[in-house]
Amino acid sequence: MDNTSLSVNTSSLVNILTLRYDSGITPNLPKINHTNFSKHDSEPSLEKIEQLIEKNIRSKIPSNVDSISIALSGGVDSTLILGLIRKIFPKLKINAISVKFQNSVDESLPASKIANFLDAKHHVIEIKNYLHELPKAISIIKQPFWDTHWYYVTKKAKTLSKFLATGDGGDEIFGGYTFRYKKFLELTCDNSSVDEKITAYLKCHERDSVPDQDKIFHKNIKFSWNSIHKTLYPFFDNDLQRLDQVMLADYNGKLLYNFSIVNNSLQKYFKLESISPLLSENLISYMIPYKIHYKYNSQNNVGKLLLRKLLKKYKLEKFMTNEKLGFNANTVELWNSYGKKLCEKYLINGEIIKNNIINQKWIEQHIDNECLEIKYVNKFLGLLACEIWYQLFITKQMNPNTKLY
């Protein structure tokens, strides 16, 4: 879905509702392919990684700046970036921003300890209804994405400083999607075919992948699994090791065409200067060639090994767990509190149904399920985002300032 063209491209909607991204968008980061991976098994230099991160921080933060903000989830990436910023700028005022979702794991508690240890002022955004300002977020991003927690982070950051630091890219560059790696290894072997690996990769997105995906769309849309496989084929049709193929697909998927698009659009809207050292082109080009066993321990299912070594160097490892953190809302609780009611209001007889994009029978079949699985909840939230996008940009019947209750 082209950022400059707001007509309905149904193939883009199919991709977003199936993969949660559309590769037709112009990315903000460089694309990579299998040739970027090294044929040699050399070991990355921890000192070089640290130097590249610090070089980017120094280039982005002027020496005379009064204060900056950082999105602090309490995970490996944002903790390391905060630690290195504090090392370089020992007297800088730092505002650490965390998000606390209603009825979800409270990641602000470990983040508070980290902020205190590194002398940062901690700000916690408490969000009861994650979907409350979804129309505004979509109006800025211009894409039908529902995972827009970054809207709340950037909105808060704007009130504190014009600089916003993040740990974005740690998962894709340093091997953080441990749950996906583990399952992919269980579902495949070295002799698996390309199509078998693509099918397994899609199954590894179990929080979003529903078995009746093809039934979501109206018969006029012509949904095809072959088309979805074609998008992913280049990432698995090569001689890379299996998990390197997964990393290639992850990088060229939601990072390039969802996360970076969302984050950049929102930071630009709120006129924030972005500081994302783990996504500097120098660090990406240095790290991508190295094989995943330097980044991920498959026996212990622990990722980001290199970043964890840096945390240990700065005595920050005591704050870390092997659990992945990153501003995660409990979408089942969100569904029970607000999501179902909003989907009933906007999806039943909604514009994307009236205009033969989504199959009304699929909506009716699942929406009243009292024990709706998380994969279906997330799919409904994706459909809600599509409906909001459609009403904002196509029928123009919704105001961006509309609040969802």
N, C-alpha and C positions, 0 to 999 in steps of 0.2 A: 504494500500500500504506500504509494508515493507521498512523501510529506507535503508536496506542493499541490497534489491533486486530491480533492475530497469527493470524488465520485465513488460509487460502490464497485469495488473490485472483489467479486465473490471468492476468487481463488485465494486472495489475501485473507479474507475472513475465515476461510476453511483452514488455512495454515495457522492463524492465530488461535483458533479454537481447538486445534489439534496439537500443535507444537508449542503454543504460547509465543510465537514470534513469526514474522514475515520477512523472508530474506530479500524481498523487493525494496525494502527501506535502504536508504543510503547510510552506511554505518559511520560512526565517529572514530572507530579504531581500525587499524590495518587488518585485513583478512590474512589468514595463514592457511597453508595446505601441507600435505604430507612431506613435501620436499624441504620444509622448514625444520624438520626433525633430523637430528644428526644420525649418521650411520655408525658413528663411533660411540663407545660407552665411556666417555670421560666424565669426571666428577665436577659439578659446579663449585665455584669458589664462594664461600660464605662471605669473605671479605669483599669480593666484587659486588655481590648482591647488596650488601650493606652500603657500599659506596654509591651505587646507582640510586638506591632509595634516598639517601641523604642528599645527593646531588639534585634530585628532583625537588625535594623539600626546600632546599636553599634557593632554587631557581623560582619557586612559586611564592615564597613568603618574603616580602621585602624586609630588610633589616630594621627599618624604622616603623613597622606596623605595630599598632597598639594591642590588638587582640585578634584571635581567630576562633573559629568553632570547629568541632570535630564530631562526626557521627560515631558514637561509641556504643557498640552492641555488647561489649564484654567478651567478644571472641578474639581469636589470635590476630587477625588482620588489623582491626582498628586499635587494639591494645598496643601492637608493635609500632604503628604509625604515631600514636600519641606519645609513646616512650621515646621515639627518635626525635620528634618535634621538641619534646621537653629537653632532650640532651643538647640539641642545637641551639635552642632558645630558652635558656634556664629561667629567664625573668618574664617571658611572654605570658600575657593573660590568655588562658585557654578555656573556652566554654565547651564542655562535653555534653552532647545531646543524646539522650536515650529515649526509647519509646516503650511505653507500658500499655499493652492491649488488655482490654477487659477479658477476664476468664481465660487468660493464657499464661504461659510460663513467664514469670517476672524477671526478664533479663536485666532490668535496671538495678537489681540488688548487687550482682557481681560487678556491674559497670560502675556503681557508686564507689565500691572499694578501690577499683583501679583508678578512678578519677581522683579520689582522695590521696592515694599513694603518689600520684604524679602531679599533684598540686593543680588540678583543673577544677573549675567550678562546674558542678553537675546540674544539668537541667533535665527533668523527666517530663515527657509529653504523655499524658494519660489519655488514651483514646477509647471511648466507650463504643462508638459506632464507627468502625473503620470505613464504612461506605458513605458516611454522612456528606462529604464534600467530593464524592467521585465525579460528578459532572464538571466541577471546576478543574480537577486534575486532568480529566480527559480532554477538556477544552484547551489545556496548555500543551499536552503531549501530542494531541491530534491523532491518537491511536486508541483502539478499543481494548486497552489493558486494564485489568482490575487490580493488579498487584502494585498499588501506587502509594505505599507507606512513605515513599520519599517526598511526597507532597507535603506531609506534615513536618518532616525533618527540615526541608528547605524553608518552609514558611516560618518556622521557629528560628532557624539560623539567620534569616534576614533581619530579625530584630536584635541580633547580638553582634554581628560582624559581617563584613563583606567577603570574608574568606571561609570556605568550608572544606575541611579535610575529610577523607574517607579511606577505608581499607578495601575499596572495591577492587576486584580482580584476583584476590587471594585464592579463591576457590578454583578459578579457571587456570591460573598461571602456576600455582603451587600445589595443586592436587588436594582440594578440600571436599570434594563430593564423595566422601567415603561410603555412604549408604548406597550410592549408585555403582561405585567400583565393585563393592562386595557382591551385590546382586548380579552384576554383569558377568563377573567371573563364574558365579554359580550357574548361570543360564547358558554359558557358551564354553567352547573349547578352542584350541588352536586350529582345529580343522573345520570349524563352523563356516558356513558359506556367508557371503556378504549379506544376503537377505535374512539369514538366520540371526546375524549380529544386529542388523537394523531392527528386527522384530524384538530382540532382547533389549536393545537400547530403549525402545519405546516403552517396554514393560517396566523398565527401571524408573520411569517417571510415573510411578504408581499413584501419586497424589493427584495426577491430572488425567491419567489414561483410563477411559471407560471402555468396556468391551463392545458396547453398541454405539461407538463413535459415528459410524456411518449412518445411523438412524437419526442423528441430531438434525441433519440438514433436509430441507425440502427436496423432493425428487428432481426439481428443475436444476439443482446445484451440481449434480453429477459428481458426488464425492468419490474419490479413488485412492485406495491405499497405495497403488502403484505410483501415483503422483507424490505422495508423502515420502515413500521410499526413495524416489528419484532425488528429492531434496537432500536426503542424508547419504546417498550412495557414495559420493566422493570421499567421505570421511572414513568409510570402511572398506573401500575397494583399493587397497594399497598394502604394502608389506610391513606396515608398522605393527608393533605389539598391540594386543587387544586394548589395553587400558590407555595406551597412547592414542589409539583411534577414538576412544571415548572422550579423552581430553580435547582432541581436535574437534569433535562434534559439539562438545560443550562450549568451547571458545567461539566457534562459528555459529552458535545457536542463540540462546537467550542473552549471553553477554553482549554480542555484537548488535543484535536486533531487538532486544527488549530492555535489559538493565541499563546499558549505556545510553540508549535513546531516551528512556524515561528520565534518568538522572540528569543528563545534559540539558534536556528541554526544561526541566523544572529549575535547575540552577541558573540557566540563562534567563528564564522568566523573572526570577527573584533577584537577578543581577548579582549573583554570587560568583566569586572567583574560585574555581575548582582546584583542589589539591588532592590528586589520586596517584600517589607515587608508585603503587603496584601496577598501574596501567600506563606507565610511561613507555614510550616506544622503545627506548633503550633497554629497559628491563624486560619487556616482552620479547624482543629479539634475542636477548641474552639467554633467557630462561626456557623458551619454547623448545629449543633443540634437545634439552636434556631429558633422558628417559625417566619414566614415572617412578621407578623404584628409588630414585633419589628424593622423591617428593612424598611417596605413599608407602607405608608398611602394610602389606596385605595380610601378614600373619596376625598383627594386632589391630588391623583396620584403623590405623591412625594416619591422618594426612598432614600436609603442610610441615613436613619434617624440618625443612630448612628454616622456615620462619620460626618454628619452635626453638631451634638452636639459638637464633638471635634473641628470642625472649629470655632464654636461659642466661645469655651473656649479660643482659640488663636486669637480671633478677626479677623477671616478671612471670616466670613459668608457674609460680605458686598460685597465680590467679586463673590458670588454664585448666580446662577439662577436655576430654576427648569428644564431648558433645558439641555438635555444630550449633553456633549461635548466629543471629543475624536479623533481629527484629521480625520474629515470626508470630503471626496472629494465629490463634486457634480458630480455624475457619468453621469447624463444626459448631462451636459455641456461637460464633458470629452468625451462622445460619439460623440457629435456634432463637437468637435474640433479635436479629434484624433482617438477615438475608432472605429467609423464606417469604416474609411479609412483603419485602421490596420486590422480589421476583414475581410474586403473585400480582402485585400492582402493575409492574411494568412489562412483564413478559406475556402473561395471558392476554391474548388479542393485541400483542405489541406490534410495532411497526415492522420488525424483522420477521414476524409471522405473516402479517398482512401482505408483505411484499415478497413472499415465497422464498425466503432465505432459510428460515428455521422451521422444522417440522413441529407443528403444534401437538401432535400425538405424543412425541417424546417428552415434551414439557408436562403434559397431563399424566403421563405414565409414572413419572418420577417425583413430581413436586410435592405430593402428599405422603410420600414414604416417611414414616415416623422415625425410621432408623437409617437415614440417608448416609451412605458412606462418604468419606472425605473426598474421594475422587469425583463423585457426583456433585457434592457441594461446590468444589472448585470449578467444575464445568458450568454449573448454574451461575456462578459469579462471573465467569467469562462471558456467558450469554447476556447477563445484566449489563456488563460493560459495553457489549456490542449494541445493545438496545439504546443505551445512553448516548453512545457515539453517533448512532443513526439519527436520533432525535436532535442532537446538537448540530450535525453537519449536513445531513441529507434533507430531513423534513424541516429542520430549523424551528421546531416547535418547543424546544427546551432552552431555557436560559442557563448559561454556564454557572450562575450563582444559585441555581436550584439546590436545595438541601434535601437529602434522602432521609426520611424518618421511618 
